[in-house]
Amino acid sequence: GHREGSDLSALTPVLHELLAAIAELPSAKARETLTQHVQTAQNALVEQNPPEPGRAKQALDAVNSAAEVLEGGEKILGLCSKLYQLVAPLLGLPTP
């Protein structure tokens, strides 16, 4: 139905913000790894039909755990938690 679509459209700007925050990281290796995870999440949510929120959550978990140990990761953690709140209802999870 339409409801899922509207939830997903809210994800796109946050995913873009997340990619922008990752692009500012000092470590090239971190940028590369995290960008791949975000693209996986984006693909699973936006391009798959039906969406695969479980796969997206795994990718976000990977971004989240990497950002916890990165310098400048705070912004990324904040955006991850925003995305979790949007993805949780798709998974039938309670929103954090």
C-alpha positions in Angstrom: 0.0 0.0 0.0 0.9 3.7 0.0 1.8 3.9 3.6 5.0 2.0 3.3 6.0 4.2 0.4 5.6 7.3 2.4 7.7 5.9 5.2 10.4 5.1 2.7 10.4 8.5 1.1 11.4 10.0 4.5 14.5 7.8 4.5 16.0 9.2 1.4 17.0 12.6 2.7 18.4 11.1 5.9 20.4 8.5 3.9 21.8 11.4 1.8 22.7 13.3 5.0 24.4 10.2 6.3 26.5 9.8 3.1 27.5 13.5 3.4 28.5 13.0 7.0 30.6 10.0 6.0 32.2 11.9 3.2 33.6 14.3 5.8 35.4 11.6 7.7 39.2 11.9 7.8 39.9 8.2 7.1 39.5 7.1 3.5 39.1 3.5 4.6 36.3 4.4 6.9 34.6 6.5 4.2 34.8 3.7 1.7 33.5 1.0 4.1 30.7 3.1 5.6 29.6 4.4 2.2 29.2 0.8 1.0 27.1 -0.1 4.1 24.8 2.9 3.5 24.4 2.0 -0.1 23.4 -1.5 0.9 20.8 -0.1 3.3 19.6 2.4 0.6 19.4 -0.4 -2.0 17.5 -2.7 0.4 15.0 0.0 1.4 14.6 2.1 -1.7 15.4 -0.1 -4.7 14.1 -3.5 -3.6 10.5 -4.3 -4.1 9.3 -5.4 -1.6 11.9 -3.6 0.6 14.2 -5.6 2.8 14.3 -3.7 6.1 16.2 -6.6 7.8 19.1 -6.3 5.4 19.0 -2.5 5.8 19.1 -2.8 9.6 22.2 -5.1 9.4 23.9 -2.5 7.2 23.0 0.3 9.6 24.2 -1.7 12.6 27.6 -2.0 10.8 27.7 1.8 10.2 26.7 2.4 13.8 29.3 0.2 15.4 32.0 1.7 13.1 31.0 5.2 13.9 31.2 4.6 17.6 35.0 4.3 17.4 35.6 6.9 14.7 36.7 10.4 15.3 33.9 12.6 14.1 31.4 9.8 14.3 28.9 11.6 16.5 26.9 13.1 13.5 26.8 9.6 11.9 25.5 8.0 15.1 22.8 10.7 15.3 21.7 10.0 11.7 21.8 6.3 12.3 19.4 6.6 15.2 17.1 8.7 13.0 17.1 6.0 10.4 16.5 3.3 13.0 13.3 5.1 14.0 12.1 5.1 10.4 13.1 1.5 9.7 11.8 0.0 13.0 8.1 0.2 12.0 8.9 -1.6 8.7 10.4 -4.4 10.8 7.5 -4.4 13.2 10.0 -3.4 16.0 9.2 -0.9 18.8 10.8 2.5 17.9 13.8 3.2 20.2 
